[in-house]
Amino acid sequence: MKNLLITGGAGFIGVNFIRYLLEESDFEGRIINVDKLTYAGNPESLCDIEESYEDRYFFVKADISDKDSLSVVFDKFEIDAICHFAAESHVDRSIASPIEFIRTNILGTYNLLELSRERGGRIRLFHHISTDEVFGSLEDGGYFTESTHYSPNSPYSASKASSDHLVRAYNKTFDLPITISNCSNNYGPFQFPEKLIPLMILNALEDTALPIYGDGLNIRDWLYVRDHCTAIWTIMQKGRIGETYNIGGRNETQNIKVVEMICDYLDVIVGKRPNRESRRGLITFVADRPGHDRRYAIDSNKICSQLGWMPVESFETGLLKTIKWYLENDAWVNNVRSGEYLTWIKEHYG
């Protein structure tokens, strides 16, 4: 892979993946980061990368739903591999406005697949990033495996399920070399504050309410983002063409427990609230959202046994690293929450 196209590389996982490839992995080629720069895309997160790797890292502002713009990128940079992160990904936003999810997650993926197919044998690998939400909700027992039937329950997960099927179809119909990974809930540095963990960290620091949907007993498997990055790169190097691999952190935790842990860590690290009460007192239960899946749990035995990957972080160690990162990067947090980074984007990219 000499010229790797990463879509959505200014988003949370993409930023971490680019940093991992250039700073820690054995990847020696060029990275071309294509991102539309919506509210969750922040190229400021890669300013130091752009300076340190100016001959290996290139950013292009483009929308994957615009095939013509993508075609220019494919040809200009002689793309020979794709890692496809770009997606609208927040369930609440998909309920409020599904059309953006259809446009980006389905049409955008189709455009990338078509451009790859049109270039014949030039594309060595198309790796597609997906989610465990395509499988729907689990009961108390059992785990999602690579053969679990799809049963999406939100516009977001339905759009991701559609894109998964398209990617598989291009492998079967057109012999496009693809791999797919379905991951559990990611957390870690550079995550946009609308997501559960950074939202709770920042609200707790500001002594404001910590809203939890329903009874808080919904269960998610939590995957530290760097562990996810190493898994993706393992699949791209060692995975079998046409195969799907589930990536999980082996950290099933109820939402209420996640928030309680954040409160307890912050009480120790920065001290309790001004009235010396625990931050747990800020927890507030709110009406559940429509189609809220009860439990996700990933069986990642396939990638572990066949490709030799294992997660490094427990939920405790990963959460503590995440909290410390947000405490130490208040300038990034303030820029994101205030919208200042959008001003920076307009000045640099129009």
N, C-alpha and C positions, 0 to 999 in steps of 0.2 A: 504494500500500500504506500504509494509515493505521494498521492494527493488526495487526502481524506476530506470529504465534505461532511461537516457536522451541521445539521439543521437545528435551530433553536439553541445554539451554543451560548447565547447571552442569558438564558434562563438558569434556574437553580441547578439542576443536574448537569446541564451542558457546561456551565462554568466550571464546576468541579471536575468534570471529565476532561476538559481541555487542560486544566491545571495538572491533573494527574498524568496525562499523556506526555506533556512537555517537561514536567519537572521530576517525574518519578519513574515513568515506564521506559521500555526499550524502543519505543516508537521513534523513528528517525526521519520520517517524511514531513510534508507540509500539511497544515490544517487550514481549511477554508471554512470559516464560520459564517453561515447565512442565518440571519435572524430578522424578523419583521420589526422588532423593537416595540412590542405592545407594552402594556403597563408592567408586565412581569419580566421583561427583558431589559437587562441593565449592563451595557458594555463597559461601564465604569469598573465593574467587577474584574475586568481583564486588562485594565490600563497597563499594569506592570508587566503582564504577559506580552502585550503588544510591543512594549519597549525592549524587553529582554530577548524576544524571539522575532525580531522584525523581518528576518529572512525565512521564517517558517510558519508564522501565524498571520492570517489575512482575514479581515472582517468585511463582509458585504451586507449592506442593509437591503433585504429583499423579502418578498412575501411568497411563500411556497405555493399559494393559490394562483400566482402569476407565472404561468409556464414559460413565457417568453423571457422573463428576467432570469429564471433558473437556467434556461438553455444557454444564455450568455456565460453564466458562471461555469457550467459543465465544460464548455469549450475553452474558455479563457484559461482555466486552471488545469485542464486535462484531467478531470476528476476520474479516479479509478476505484474509489470505494466511498460508501456513504454510511454514516451513523445517524439515524433519523430520530431526533428527540422532539422536534418542533410539534407542539400541540397546544390547543386550549385545554386546560387541565383541572379547573376548579368546578366541582360539582354544583355548588350554589349558583355560579355564573351560568352554567349550562341549563339550569332550571329557569333562570330569568330570561336567557336569550340563547336558545339552541342553535340558531342559524350560524353563528360564528364557529361553532364546534363542527358543524357539517362542512363548512367551507374549508377550514384549516385541516381538520383531522382526516377527512375523507378525500375531498378534492385535492388538497395539498399532497397527500400521500400518493394519490393517483398520478399527479404530475411528475413526482420524483420517480415513480416506477416506469412511467412512459419514457421519460428522458433516459433512464438507465437502459431500458429495452432497445431504444433507438440507436444506442451506441454499441450494440452488439457485444462482442467479447471484451470491450475495454473495462467494463465494471467487474471487478474481482469479487466484491461483496456488497450487499445491501443489508445492513443490520437495522432492524426495526425495534424501537423501544415501545413496549406496551405496559399494561397494568393488570393487577389481579382483579380489578373491578369488573373486567369483562365477564368474569365467572359468576357474578351475582353474589348472593349471600349464603353463608354456610350455617348449618345448625351447630349445636354445641360440639359435636365430634367431627372428625375428618379434616382433610386438607385439600386444597386445590393442587391438582397435578397437571402435567402437560396434556393429559387426555380428558380433563374435566370439560363437560359441555358448557358452552357459552350461555349466559343468562343475564345480560346487562339490565340494570334497573334505573338508569338515569340517562339523559341525553348525552352526557359526557362518555359514560362507559359504552353506550350503544355506538357512538361515533368511533371510539377506539376499537371496538369489536369489528366494525366494518372495515377499518383500515387493516387490521390483522388478516382478515379474510382476503382482502385485495393482495396483500403481500404474498400470502401462500399461493394464491391463484397465479400470480406472475411467475412463481417458481415452477408450478406444475404445468402451466400452459406455454410459457415462453422460455423456460429453463433459466430464468434469472437466478443467480446465486444469492440466496437470502438466508438469514438467520433471524429469529425473533426471540425477544426476552420479555417475560411478564414479571414485573417486580411488585413487591409489597410497598407499604408507605415509606417514603424516604424522609429523612430529616438530616440537619447538619448546617454548616456555614452557607451563607448567601441565599437562604430560602426566603421568598417574599413573605412579608408578615401577615398575609391573610390566612396562611395555613396554621393548623392547630398549635404546633409546638412553638414557633416564633411568636405567634399572637399571644399565647399564654405567658411566655417569658416577658414580653414587653408590657403587656397589661399589668402583670404582677409587679413589675418594677415601678410602674406608675400608680400603683395602688387603686386600680380601677377594676371593674367587674370582669370575672373570668367566665364567659358564657359557655355552657355545655349543652349540647342537644339532648333532648329526651331525659332518660334516667342516667346517662353517662356510662352505661354498661356495654355499649358497642365495643367490639374487640377488633384491634388491628395488629398486624405483624409489622414491627418497625425495623427498617433497614437503614443503617448509617450510610450516608451518601458516598463516602470514600469506598466502603465495601461494595456498594453498587458499581462504582467505577471500575474496580478491579475485576468484578464479575463480567462486565460488558467487554472489557479488553480480553479477558480469558476466552469468552465466546468467539470474539472476532478473530482470535489467533488459532484456537483449537476446536471450535465448534464444527459440527457436521453440517454441510449445506442442506438447507430445507428443514432443519430441525428447530424446535422451540425449546427454550430453557427457562424454568421458573427460578427467580432469584428472591430469596427471603432472608430475613435477619435472624429467624428463630427467636423472636422476641414478641410473643403475643401478650398484649396488655390492654386492659379496659381503658377507655378514654378518661374516666374519672381518676384512675390510678396514675395515668400520665400527668394529669394536671396536678394531682397531689404531690407527685415526685418533684415536679418543677417548683412548687411552692416550698417544699421542704429544703431543696437544694439552695434556693434563693434566701430562705430564712437563715441558713448557715453562712452562705458566702457574703451576703451584703447586710445581713441583720434583719430582724423582724420589722413589721410595719411600725409607723410612728407611735402607735398606741401599744406597741410590744405584743400585738396579737399575731398569730400565724397568718400567712397569706392564704391559707385554706379558707379563711373566712370570706374571701372575695369570690368564691365559687358560686355561680348562679346558674340554675337550670332553666333552659328556655324551650319553647315548643320545638318538637322534632321536625326535621326537614322531610319533605316528601321523598319516598323511595329510599330511605336511609337503610342501607344494608347493615345487618346485625353483626356479622362476624366475617372477617377475612383471615385465612391462614394458609401460608404457602408451604408446599412440600418441595424443597430445593435439593432433594437427594440426587436428581439426575446430574445437575451441574457439579455437585460435590463428588459423586462417585466416578463420573465419566471424564470430567475435565480437571478435577483436583482443586477446585475453588472452595474456600471456606470463609465465612465472615469472621472478621477479627474482633469487632466491637460487640460487647454485650449492650443491652439497652441502658444499663446504668452508666457504663463508661462513655458511651456515645452521647447520652443526654448531658452528662457533665461537660464534655468537650463542647457541645453545642451551646450550652448556657454561657460558658466562659468566652466563646467566640463572640456572642452577641454583646456581652459586657465589654469586651475589648475593642469592638468595632462600632462604637456609637456614631461615628461620622457617617459610615455607610448606612446604618439604620436610619439616622435622621434625614439623610438625602432621599432614601426610599419612601419613608413615611410622609415627608413633606412634599414630595413630588419634584424636588430639586434636580434629581437625576434626569427627569424628562426635559428640563431646561437644557441640561448638558447635552442630551441627545439631539435636541433641535439645533443647538449651536454647531455640533460636529457633523451631523448627518442630515440635517434639514427636516 
